[in-house]
Amino acid sequence: MPLTFNGTTVTAVNYNGTALTSIVCNGTTVWGAAAAPVVGAAYGGGICAYLLVSGDPGYSSSTPHGLIVASADQTAVVKWSNIINVAVTGTSANLGTGAANTTKIIAQAGHTTSAAKNCRDYNGGGYSDWYLPSETELDKLCINCTAIGVLDPEGYYWSSTEVSAAAVSIYSFYELAAFQDLKNSDYPTIRAVRSF
């Protein structure tokens, strides 16, 4: 793991060139590798919600990657978008697509407000790369809902996955499934996620 010393990134090694994972001085660890993320624990400005597994896009056997969920809903009631009958075109339900979906929603001509914008504007933990999760990303949050402990178990959440010009996918943590709903519905809630 790189070590920053006086603004310069260096790699700490022992006498035979093996990279060190920590440096101990007088019995105190003065530098060490960051703790591995644990589902349900505070991490990266929110709560670690899902760790990628083999077969997931972006999975690495040597470096953990996954999803971080904001520790609270962004707002209780916001429509999916102020544009309700024009297709965004090109959104996806797949894992790893929520950030791109969010960008597409916000980039629509005439866009002013949306669930996606609320997520993008969120800066929890000082991070600015939050987004509205895709349908599959919400499904992954559901897998670890009990460990995460901050999602409304009876809530319906907006996804960034469009189904048609007028409808999108929402996710029910109570029913453990995705459903279609109109873009101008006012009951689904918003929960931002970010990837690491």
Secondary structure, DSSP 8 states (H G I E B T S, - for coil): -EEEETTEEEE-B-TTS-B-SEEEETTEEEEE------TTSEETTEEEEEE--TTSTT--SSS--EEEE-SS-SBS---SBS--SS-------STT-HHHHHHHHHTSTT---BHHHHHHH--GGG----B---HHHHHHHHHTHHHH--S-TT-EEEEEEE-SSSEEEEEETTTTEEEEEETT-S--BB--EEE-
